[in-house]
Amino acid sequence: MLAWYDDNKRDMPWRDCEDPYKTWISEIMLQQTRVDQATPYFNRFIEHFPDVYALAEADQQEVLKVWEGLGYYSRARNMHHAAKTVVKDFDGKIPDTEKEILELKGVGPYTASAVLSIAFAKPHAVVDGNVLRVLTRYLGIEDDIRSSSTKNTVQEAADELLDKERPGDFNQAVMELGATVCTPTNPDCSQCPLSSDCVAYSTLKTDSIPYKSPAKKRPHHQIGVGIIRDEEEVLIALRPEDAMLGGMWEFPGGKQKKDEDIQQTVIRELKEELGVDVAITKPFMKLDHAYSHFKITLHAYLCELKNGDPHPKTSQQLKWVSISELDRYPFPKANRKLTEKLMKSNGQKELDL
């Protein structure tokens, strides 16, 4: 495995850099994100925050703005919090023990093992989706990989197989093999260094191993939001810190109730969230977006205030923002599409109330 890795590993900006900070940042980014997606974000992030001190001193809004588009924003908030902990409690050095690194917000057993093995050559085996696939095929494990018992079995195997001299490289080798050769479909077994001893290969079961039980159907919600405009400004709301997408800005609105017209949803939600009565003037945009556990269709409407002074009843803060300056604020992807259209349409008839 190590010989194969030395000859075939992909060039990544966080590899072979001997900087635990960069290893930590990359491992947080690679949670739920493919390498090709994470790479430009990693480069941009390091450009803005080259070390843990720069990250710790930054404003959270700045961190979220740099992270914008990568998704799973709790990762960025937790990383920002953890950077402050590293500076305050660990003299600016990423902890090199399991006990201490697990004290960092957002760092669980997998991330701890990855950073400790790659940055500090500590003997901790990692098991991600790629490792699960490689080892279940190699060992012929046909049990459901969604089950904790199967994951525990694979973790035990990874612990036993781990090369103690080069644990970081070995972990990366298995992950690299899963990403480039032992792929979910049509694995290139002829190029695999493990094929001669692989149970799935020898028994022609690479199509059925690993077995993953069907996922639950993701619910689909209809979301209505209101874009309240006053001259060249629009009203945006800061999501609660402890909520999904916390610390991001959005246009106020919410989930459609049963037997409720979507325009009624907007009027009701803005009353509940802002304490105001609005009139809908025209539809602005409709779009679909998928999150990890649910999907939405977002219906955005241009609105005008009829009665009341907006105040934050469910959000951290409200703010009137010039349309031309919307790109200065971090928005979730679905709302970002609205801001992009607003900025493009600004001054055109499309925005006339």
N, C-alpha and C positions, 0 to 999 in steps of 0.2 A: 504493500500500500504506500509506504513512504517513498519508495523508488518511483512508483507511478506518479505520485503527487509531485515530486521534485521535477519530473519531466513534463507534467501536464497541467499544473495549476495555472489558473487564470490570473492575469495581472489586475490587482485591485488596489486602490489608493491606501487602504488601511493594512495591507499585508506587508510583512517584513519591515515595518516602520519603527519597531521597538519603542513605541509610545503607548503606554497603557491607556491614556486618555482617548486616543484615537480608536484603540481596540474597543473600549467601552462604548463610545459613540456609535461605532459601526454595529456592534451587537444590538444596541437598542433599536437602531434604524432597521436592522434586518429582521426584527420581530414583525411578522405579518407582511413583509415587503421583500420583493425579489431584488437580487443584486443589481440588475440593470436599472430598476426603478430607484434604488437607494443611492447609487453612485453619484449622480449629479447633485442630489441633496446633501450627501456627505461632503462633497467638495465645497459646496456653497456654505454649509454650516461651519466647516473648519476655517474657511476664509473669514467668516464673521466672528467666530469664537475659537481662536487658535489654541487656547489652552483652558484649563478648568477655571482659572481666575477670570478670564474674559467672560466665560459663560455664567459664573456665579454673580458677577457684577452687572450683568445685563438685565434690562427690564423684561418681565415675562412677555409683554406684548411684542417686543422685538424678537424674542425667541420663537414665539408662535408664528410671527410673520415669516421668519426664515424657514420654519418648518412647513408653512402653508402648502397644502397640496399633497403632503405625504400621508395624511390621515392618522387615525388613532392618536389624537392630540394629547391624550393623557401621558403618552410616552415623553413628549416634549416638556410638559409641566413637571412630571416626576424627575426628569433628567436635570431640569433647572434647579429643582429643590435639592437633588442629590449633589449637584456641583457645589451648592452652598455648604452642604454638610462636609464634603471633602475638604473645602478650604477651611472651614471652622474647626472640624474635629480631627482631620488627618493631615494637616499642614500642606494641603494642596496636592497630596499624592493619592492616587487611586489605591484603595486597600488591597493588600496581597494575601489576605487570609479569608477563608470562607465566612467565618463569624462576622468579620468587620465589613466585608463587601455586601453581605446580606442586610446590613443596616441602612444601605442606601435605598432611598425610595425608588421603586420601579425595578429593582434588581431582585429577581427570583432565582431559584436553584439553577435553571438552565443558563441564564445570563452570567451568573456567578461562576459556574463551571467553565463557560466559554472564555471569559476574561482571565480567570486564574490560569487556565491551561495555555492560552495563546500568549498572553502578556507576561506571565510569570513562570511558565513551564511547570505548573503544579499538576499533579496527576488526577485530574477530574475529567471524566468522560461526559460528553454531551450527547443528547438525543433530541434531534429535531425531526421534521418530516422526512428529510432526505436520509437521515440515519435510520429511522424506522423502516423505510422502504428497503435500503441496502441490507440491513441485518435480518429482517423478516424473510427476505428472499434467500439470503446466504444460508440462514439456519433452517429454512423451510417452515417458519412459523405461520400457520394458517388462521390463527385466532383474530378476532376483530381488533384492529388497532385503535379503535375508539375507546376500548375498555382499559381501565387503569391497570388491570392485571397483566395485560399484554404489554403495555408500556413499561411496567416494572420488570417484566421478563427481558425485554430488549435492553433496558438500562443495566440490568445485571450482566448481560452479555457484553455490552459496551465497556463496562467497568473491567471485565475480565480480559477483553481483547486489547485494551488501551496500551499503547507503547509508552512505558514509563519514562523513557529517555527523551522522547519528543512528543509529549502528549498534545501540545497545541497543534503541531503539524499533523499528527494522526487524526485528531478530531476534524481538522479542516480537510484532510484527505478523504475521509468517509463522506463528509458533506459534499465535497466537490464531486466525488464519484456519483452520488445520488443526483446532483444537479446536472451533470453533463453526460453521464453514461447510463447509469441505472435509473433512467427516467420513468415516470409513471406509465407511459405508453411507449411501445416500440423501443425497449432498452437495447443499446448496442452491445450485446453480450460478447461479441467477438473482440471488443476493445477493453473488456473488463479484466483487471488483474486477478479477480476472485472467481472467475467463471469455472475454473477447473474443480473447485470445491463447493460451488453454489448449488444448494438443493433445488431451488426453484428452476434453475437452468437445466440441471440434469433430469428433472422430472417434467419438464415442459410446462411449468406453472407460473411463469413470469407474468402471464395475463391475469391470474387469479390471486397472486400474492404480491403485495399485501391485500388482505381483505378489509374493506372499510364499509360498515353498515350504512345504509342510506341516511342522509342528513334529514332532519326535520324540515318541512316546508317553511320557508321564511315568510312571515306575514307581510302584507302590502298595505301601507297606510296612505290615505289622501291627506295632504298637508296644504292648508291655506295660509298665505302670508300677505301682509299689507305693506305697500311702499307708500309712506306718507311723505308728500313733498311740500316744501314751503320755499317758493322761488327756486333758487339753485341748490337747496339743501334737501337731504332726506334724513329720516329718523332711523337710527340703528340702535340695537340693544346688545349689551354684553351678557353672555350666558353665565349662569352661576358657576362658581369655581368648581363645585363638587358634582356638577351635572355632566352628562355626555357632551363633548365638545366644549367643556368649560373653558372660559377665558377667551373664546372666539366671539366675534361680532356676528349679528344676524339681523334680518328683517323680522319684526315681531309677527307671530302667528302660531298655529298649532294644528293638532290632529282633528280631522272631521269626525263628528259624531254620527251615529246611526240615524238615518232618515233626515239628515241635515244637508241643505244645499251648501256647496263649497263657498259661495259668497257669504252665506250666513255664518259659516265657520270663521271667515276673516273678521266679520263685524263682531262676533261674540268674543273671539280670541283677543282682539285689540281692546275690547272693553275690559276683559279680565286681566290682561297683562299691563295695560297702560292707563286704564281708568278713563278712556275717552270714547266718544261716539264718532264713527266715521261714515262717510258715504263712499261707495265704490264708484269710481269714474269709468274705468275701463280695464280689461284684462291686459296683462303685460307679458307674461311668459309662463309656459308650462313645460316641465322637464321631469324626467325620471332619474332616480339615483338609487344606488344599492349600498347599504351598509353591511357589516358582517352578519348581523342577525335579523335584519329586516330590510324591506325596500320601501321607497316612497315615490309618489307622484306629487310634485310640488306645483301648486297653482299660485302665481303671484299676480296681485292686482294693484293698480295705482289707486290711491285713496286720498281723500281730503278730510281734514278735521271739521266736524260739525259742532262738537261741544266738548269741553273739558281741556285740561292742561295735562299733557302726557307726563306720567311719573312711573318709575320702575317698581311695579308690584311683584313681579316674578323674576326680574333680571337684576344684575348687579348695578347696572348703570344704563342710562339712555343718553344719546348724543345726536345733535343735529350736525351733519357732516356735508360739506360741499361735495357734489357729485364728482367733480374733477379730482377730489382727494380720497376717494373710496379705496384706491389701491394701496393706501398707507396702512390700512387696518387688516388684521388677519381675519379671514372669513372661511368657513367650511366650504368644500368644493361646490355644493349645490348653490349656496348663496353667492359664491364668487362668480358663478355664471350670470347671476342677476346683476351684480355690480359691473361686470364687463359690458353687458348690454346697456345698462344705464349710462355708463361713461361714453359708450359709442353713440348712443341715441341722444345724449344731452344736447339741448338746443334744437332738436328736431321735433316735428309735429307728433311723433310717436309718444312724446312725454307730455304733450299738452293735455291739461285736465279738462 
